[in-house]
Amino acid sequence: MNNLNCDVLIVGAGVAGLCAAIAAARNKLDTILIEKESEIGYKIKGECIEKKSPIFEKIFGKGLPKDVILNELTGRRIYSPSAKKFMEMEHSELMVAIDYRLFMIEIFKELSKTNCRVFLNTKFLNIIEENKKVVGATCIKDNEEFDIKAKFIIAADGNESKIGNELNIIQPEIYYSLKFNYENLTVPNPNNIELHLITDPPGAMWIFPKGPSSGETGITVWTHELPDNFDILELWRKKSMENDRMRGIIKEAKSYYISRDFLNFGGPIKNIFGNGVAFVGDAGGHVGAIGASGIISCMSTGFDVAEFVANALLTEGEITEGMVEEFKRKYKKSQIQKYLKKEQSAGKMLRNVLFKSFKTEEIIDENWEKLETMVVSQSGDF
Ligand SMILES: Cc1cc2nc3c(=O)[nH]c(=O)nc-3n(C[C@H](O)[C@H](O)[C@H](O)COP(=O)(O)OP(=O)(O)OC[C@H]3O[C@@H](n4cnc5c(N)ncnc54)[C@H](O)[C@@H]3O)c2cc1C
């Protein structure tokens, strides 16, 4: 593989990277998108999103494509760890369960209308710096290393960003998770999301129905204090079997997809811009810090940052510190940043309180009404 040059190199073809690539390439920047996997959407991520968002208009020119929508989710129930108590809420915005892989194909269709060059099976290895400015990346494809020189790099390489790591960026806060996609579930209410809080370790199990007998389930832990031999699959087996309701839901179910992953719960990192590089999506912590909802916010930040980069490069030929500061100042006031910031402080506060009360199931049940008031007042999503 020969060395390459471009205006913008985007690393990672998740929702953030794809949307960044669309924005850059639509603005006629010479754009390269690289993805280490052999497939777009290889790892199935979030499948429960709001039905309406301005980013869908920007990407698809209309709303969310109908064929990706599997189910409408109008409300949610949160159960206490003893399962004796629950709180029930309606979503302020209609949520839908989607088919993630179809969704990724729909986004990719939009990208394929542009001149963006897409390289699969191509892994970012390390950055190339000149005078402390990022000017490119060394990559590997088919066991062959090559360089891609770029005027700007957008790091959309997800949790544990290798680019962030190399540049000593403080990474967003992530927790272990495990996700299953199932058929043959016994879903009590196909229009309700269910969250089941757990103790020891603190965390939650969830069910996102895709219909009366299909859906996503999973588990996450909200602590890093775990034994060396911690195995999230073992924890799922134990907790789902101990919980009568969850056991009933999955007893006949067959899983066709399982993935160990991380959920991003910390909110946005302090500075998403470095010299010649920006971090978007999970890599920038652009995820709601209460419920780890990241699809829409990762798409939006990917798109908006790439659009800023395109405007700057097209008008001035470079991206100066002043331009970055101006963008950050304006972006702070955007709807998506306000949402991320609100979630960041509310998420921190909620988990602080939960961890204090999480000591025993009895304490949680005793304080359930207080928790309910707090959850309802803090956010539409939990
Ligand atoms: C189990 C689970 C459930 C979730 N549920 C929801 C939900 O219901 N609703 C919601 O809104 N959000 C949910 N989220 C969060 C949401 O899915 C993520 O925030 C979002 O998908 C992140 O998108 P991204 O593009 O930033 O990162 P990713 O999708 O992780 O994409 C990063 C890409 O970079 C590639 N990459 C990494 N390293 C390299 C490298 N060195 N070289 C080249 N490529 C590289 C990866 O292969 C990957 O394709 C969930 C997340 C998980 C894990």
PDBQT file of the ligand as one rigid body, heavy atoms in Angstrom, charges set to zero:
ROOT
HETATM    1  C1  LIG A 401     -23.863  -2.605  25.071  1.00  0.00    +0.000 C 
HETATM    2  C2  LIG A 401     -24.141  -1.193  24.673  1.00  0.00    +0.000 A 
HETATM    3  C3  LIG A 401     -25.443  -0.734  24.648  1.00  0.00    +0.000 A 
HETATM    4  C4  LIG A 401     -25.703   0.589  24.300  1.00  0.00    +0.000 A 
HETATM    5  N1  LIG A 401     -26.990   1.010  24.239  1.00  0.00    +0.000 NA
HETATM    6  C5  LIG A 401     -27.270   2.246  23.775  1.00  0.00    +0.000 A 
HETATM    7  C6  LIG A 401     -28.603   2.623  23.501  1.00  0.00    +0.000 A 
HETATM    8  O1  LIG A 401     -29.532   1.840  23.674  1.00  0.00    +0.000 OA
HETATM    9  N2  LIG A 401     -28.821   3.866  23.009  1.00  0.00    +0.000 N 
HETATM   10  C7  LIG A 401     -27.807   4.741  22.749  1.00  0.00    +0.000 A 
HETATM   11  O2  LIG A 401     -28.055   5.860  22.292  1.00  0.00    +0.000 OA
HETATM   12  N3  LIG A 401     -26.518   4.391  22.990  1.00  0.00    +0.000 NA
HETATM   13  C8  LIG A 401     -26.227   3.167  23.466  1.00  0.00    +0.000 A 
HETATM   14  N4  LIG A 401     -24.924   2.782  23.637  1.00  0.00    +0.000 N 
HETATM   15  C9  LIG A 401     -23.851   3.755  23.382  1.00  0.00    +0.000 C 
HETATM   16  C10 LIG A 401     -23.609   3.935  21.886  1.00  0.00    +0.000 C 
HETATM   17  O3  LIG A 401     -23.790   2.717  21.223  1.00  0.00    +0.000 OA
HETATM   18  C11 LIG A 401     -22.191   4.456  21.661  1.00  0.00    +0.000 C 
HETATM   19  O4  LIG A 401     -22.008   5.618  22.454  1.00  0.00    +0.000 OA
HETATM   20  C12 LIG A 401     -21.928   4.791  20.195  1.00  0.00    +0.000 C 
HETATM   21  O5  LIG A 401     -22.314   3.726  19.368  1.00  0.00    +0.000 OA
HETATM   22  C13 LIG A 401     -20.448   5.087  20.005  1.00  0.00    +0.000 C 
HETATM   23  O6  LIG A 401     -20.187   5.337  18.651  1.00  0.00    +0.000 OA
HETATM   24  P1  LIG A 401     -18.703   5.705  18.175  1.00  0.00    +0.000 P 
HETATM   25  O7  LIG A 401     -18.766   5.821  16.702  1.00  0.00    +0.000 OA
HETATM   26  O8  LIG A 401     -18.179   6.831  18.958  1.00  0.00    +0.000 OA
HETATM   27  O9  LIG A 401     -17.820   4.461  18.625  1.00  0.00    +0.000 OA
HETATM   28  P2  LIG A 401     -17.802   2.972  18.062  1.00  0.00    +0.000 P 
HETATM   29  O10 LIG A 401     -19.117   2.545  17.575  1.00  0.00    +0.000 OA
HETATM   30  O11 LIG A 401     -17.130   2.166  19.111  1.00  0.00    +0.000 OA
HETATM   31  O12 LIG A 401     -16.862   3.074  16.791  1.00  0.00    +0.000 OA
HETATM   32  C14 LIG A 401     -15.467   3.141  16.888  1.00  0.00    +0.000 C 
HETATM   33  C15 LIG A 401     -14.911   2.454  15.661  1.00  0.00    +0.000 C 
HETATM   34  O13 LIG A 401     -13.504   2.644  15.640  1.00  0.00    +0.000 OA
HETATM   35  C16 LIG A 401     -12.898   1.449  15.215  1.00  0.00    +0.000 C 
HETATM   36  N5  LIG A 401     -11.517   1.471  15.692  1.00  0.00    +0.000 N 
HETATM   37  C17 LIG A 401     -11.090   1.387  16.975  1.00  0.00    +0.000 A 
HETATM   38  N6  LIG A 401      -9.752   1.421  17.020  1.00  0.00    +0.000 NA
HETATM   39  C18 LIG A 401      -9.327   1.553  15.741  1.00  0.00    +0.000 A 
HETATM   40  C19 LIG A 401      -8.033   1.629  15.143  1.00  0.00    +0.000 A 
HETATM   41  N7  LIG A 401      -6.920   1.559  15.884  1.00  0.00    +0.000 N 
HETATM   42  N8  LIG A 401      -7.955   1.754  13.801  1.00  0.00    +0.000 NA
HETATM   43  C20 LIG A 401      -9.090   1.802  13.032  1.00  0.00    +0.000 A 
HETATM   44  N9  LIG A 401     -10.332   1.710  13.548  1.00  0.00    +0.000 NA
HETATM   45  C21 LIG A 401     -10.447   1.592  14.884  1.00  0.00    +0.000 A 
HETATM   46  C22 LIG A 401     -13.757   0.369  15.867  1.00  0.00    +0.000 C 
HETATM   47  O14 LIG A 401     -13.597  -0.881  15.234  1.00  0.00    +0.000 OA
HETATM   48  C23 LIG A 401     -15.151   0.945  15.696  1.00  0.00    +0.000 C 
HETATM   49  O15 LIG A 401     -15.756   0.543  14.499  1.00  0.00    +0.000 OA
HETATM   50  C24 LIG A 401     -24.635   1.465  23.978  1.00  0.00    +0.000 A 
HETATM   51  C25 LIG A 401     -23.313   0.999  23.996  1.00  0.00    +0.000 A 
HETATM   52  C26 LIG A 401     -23.067  -0.321  24.321  1.00  0.00    +0.000 A 
HETATM   53  C27 LIG A 401     -21.645  -0.810  24.312  1.00  0.00    +0.000 C 
ENDROOT
TORSDOF 0
